[in-house]
Amino acid sequence: MPPRLLTTQEAAERLGLTPGSLQQLRWQDDGLPIFQQGLNVHYRLEDLESFEQREVRNLLKQVLQHERPLPLIRSIARSLELAVNTQGIESDPTAFKPAARGDLKPAPKVKIVLSMSGHKPEVQAPANEPVKPVKPPQDLSLPPNHAWYLVHTKARQEDTAITNLQRQNFRCYMPMLYLEKVRRGKPVVVAEPMFPSYVFVQLETSENIKGQSWSPIRSTLGVRELVKFGGHPPKVDAELITALHERAQLQQSNPQALFAAGDKVVITDGPFAGIEAIYQTADAERRSMILLSMLNKPVAMRIEPAQLRKCG
């Protein structure tokens, strides 16, 4: 039976990540393997389930390291009003089937973020709808009496901050960079935040008492603080946001390459290690073509990108 394959978007939605975060995750040492068909990248459902089970085990392990794990779990369960499924747990949460009894309902989803120190975990209350991957808004226009401001997030928690700000009806935008990097010996395009640890957010500027309060921002999971100068948060020009969005869209269709023609590179591996060369281009198999100087003559050579490094 052929494996069930999910697209990058489907896999990201299942794990509650953005496609960019999923790409970064899969290149980690214990990351997700991919199943490639031509230029299309897919993920096997079995691999996603194994990853989910591993993450659950890690979370439970950290919970059990708490000084009072059982009261903690009971407290979480009571606060979420979890319904107990007495007829077993479905292996696929996206395909939950109600039990035969009509009074049983699927438990609401909860996301628990455990600190690396193994102390008290932070618990997010369940939302009315499943968490969706963070995506930049298509329309960046400002409603009346609103302006863009800058939020400083915790390190590598931009997606977490955006997800929780959006749950509170704050509109966010995080411009992305698309560039080539070597992963597992092959050049791949990865998405990274244009400004790591910073996110733009729309806030109401009117003094209407019924308007949206800014106070929840600082206590939002993943957020460090609202950027201020002289004790006051400065507004970000809407034209700058539009320009960043247009640049990100243009750069997505033309990612930044590892090397450009004419770059000085040095070979890092193989019999020619340590020899400098001039990068020329990449062939159809994504190998790099370089020019070596041998006996005062330029010699063309094809080499894997992972064996090259820019000089300087």
Secondary structure, 3 states (H helix, E strand, C coil): CCCCEEEHHHHHHHHCCCHHHHHHHHCCCCCCCCEEECCEEEEEHHHHHHHHHHHHHHHHHHHHCCCCHHHHHHHHHHHHCCCCCCCCCCCCHHHCCCCCCCCCCCCCCCEEECCCCCCCCEEECCCCCCCCCCCCCCCCCCCCCEEEEEEEECCCCHHHHHHHHHHCCCEEECCEEEEEEEECCEEEEEEEECCCCEEEEEEECCCCCCCCCCHHHCCCCCEEEECCECCECCCECHHHHHHHHHHHHHHHHCCECCCCCCCEEEECCCCCCCCEEEEEEECCCCCEEEEEEECCEEEEEEECHHHEEECC
